[in-house]
Amino acid sequence: MPSFEYGADYADIREQVARICAEYPGSYWQALDDKAEYPHAFVDALTESGYLAALIPEAYGGAGLPIRAASVILETIHANGCSAAACHAQMYTMGTVLRHGSPEQKQKYLPAIASGELRLQAFGVTEPTTGSDTTQLKTRAVKQGDQYVVNGQKIWTSRAHQSDLMLLLARTTPVDQVTKRTQGLSTFLVDLREVRGKGCDIRSIDTMINHNTTEVFFDDMVIPADSLVGEEGSGFRNILSGMNAERVLIASEALGDGRYFLNKGVAYANERVVFGSPIGSNQGIAFPLAQAYTQLEAAELMIRKAAALYDAGEDCGEAANIAKYLASEAAWKAADETFQTYGGFAFAKEYQIERKWREVRLWRTAPISNNMVLNFVCQNVLGLPRSY
Ligand SMILES: Cc1cc2nc3c(=O)[nH]c(=O)nc-3n(C[C@H](O)[C@H](O)[C@H](O)COP(=O)(O)OP(=O)(O)OC[C@H]3O[C@@H](n4cnc5c(N)ncnc54)[C@H](O)[C@@H]3O)c2cc1C
């Protein structure tokens, strides 16, 4: 087992991020949720603060911080009742762009992303007919001279309407011409401003949470050949850098959500008096909250381990997957037990429980469903036979 440091705690970052979050109370998020609107003001404030550019190297105008710092930023946002879902892709797509992008691509895009002039918020991987079976995806990018022509469809491409750039995974070599299914895929940095309405059609999906997610249709979409990130055919490996970062960062958001719920649940269990005593004096209320706390603590340790391995450039796939699993389950436990603690009041929008409860459910399904995490552990860690 690789050794790892517990990780810096970044008390100053936590304090400053919490101060920004205080300007965006539950009523702000509730109003957006009611209208399914994007949190422009919150994202602008985060951009201006520089926290969204935490992972961009200083040479390109960012803060050049490690993923541990990004993890703290996202955890803090969620622990304070806000949501980074509108902009977190900017952080996790850096795993692919920084490690595999060319110096020209970094020079062209990173300073503008760091300043907020450009938004890289969309990550197009999932497809409607192949779902979790990523290597079977059908979107094709065919090289023609100094261009690629893209045909196919993505689903659940969140924030495609709000983003200027999209990191796209497409097949460049047909699956029957490669020896391994992970070969022949390529990553592209697509400038959505150039292709919207010109071979790229983006349609919103109405969902139970305010996530600004979309379907994206490619019909002979032409992109310049220099949109390719890394080498042609190595897209699956490139995107894994982003996916491991994504798992660590989403786990951090889930941890923050869990902390948010637990704080609310414990406060309410202390305040609410029924049958002459606080409801928290009943073990039927107290024990589930204590269980949620223990699960969150365990998840935090695994997040710190995954972040430490990622920052050290070591293989963090196992730790990142387990962190995502533990944090999403712990967050859901904290959310559902807090929901139960609030009794009927959990259903009233003004308490900010039902909206957050809907939101936190996502982490068990996306960015990777927890069953697929267990498949990863079965096959890659325990050495059990593949189920597919
Ligand atoms: C709100 C939202 C936002 C999203 N944002 C993005 C985004 O920005 N970019 C992007 O690319 N994707 C995004 N996704 C997609 C998300 O990553 C997928 O929904 C998720 O990976 C599951 O894929 P699927 O929905 O196709 O489910 P499927 O693959 O159809 O699976 C359905 C169920 O079957 C289970 N299952 C399937 N195969 C197996 C197996 N072999 N063993 C055990 N269980 C199995 C799954 O675990 C799941 O529970 C988003 C999804 C949502 C809901």
The ligand as an ORCA input file, in Angstrom:
! r2SCAN-3c Opt
* xyz 0 1
  C     -27.631     15.227    -13.500
  C     -26.586     14.454    -14.239
  C     -25.455     15.108    -14.695
  C     -24.494     14.412    -15.423
  N     -23.433     15.101    -15.953
  C     -22.614     14.466    -16.848
  C     -21.625     15.198    -17.581
  O     -21.455     16.419    -17.401
  N     -20.886     14.537    -18.508
  C     -21.059     13.203    -18.761
  O     -20.357     12.656    -19.616
  N     -21.980     12.464    -18.069
  C     -22.755     13.075    -17.127
  N     -23.719     12.352    -16.438
  C     -23.905     10.946    -16.762
  C     -23.547      9.996    -15.631
  O     -22.144      9.897    -15.535
  C     -24.244      8.662    -15.945
  O     -25.633      8.855    -15.761
  C     -23.759      7.549    -15.078
  O     -22.404      7.270    -15.359
  C     -24.585      6.271    -15.291
  O     -24.727      6.005    -16.669
  P     -26.188      5.719    -17.278
  O     -27.085      6.775    -16.795
  O     -26.071      5.518    -18.720
  O     -26.627      4.343    -16.593
  P     -26.448      2.888    -17.191
  O     -25.055      2.656    -17.641
  O     -27.552      2.633    -18.139
  O     -26.691      2.018    -15.876
  C     -27.988      1.961    -15.245
  C     -27.839      1.236    -13.918
  O     -27.346     -0.094    -14.145
  C     -26.153     -0.294    -13.410
  N     -25.228     -1.132    -14.189
  C     -24.939     -1.028    -15.527
  N     -24.034     -1.972    -15.860
  C     -23.732     -2.665    -14.731
  C     -22.859     -3.747    -14.428
  N     -22.069     -4.308    -15.350
  N     -22.807     -4.192    -13.136
  C     -23.579     -3.637    -12.177
  N     -24.443     -2.608    -12.415
  C     -24.514     -2.131    -13.666
  C     -25.562      1.101    -13.186
  O     -24.711      1.113    -12.060
  C     -26.825      1.918    -12.993
  O     -27.255      1.835    -11.660
  C     -24.661     13.029    -15.654
  C     -25.791     12.357    -15.154
  C     -26.739     13.057    -14.463
  C     -27.961     12.325    -13.978
*
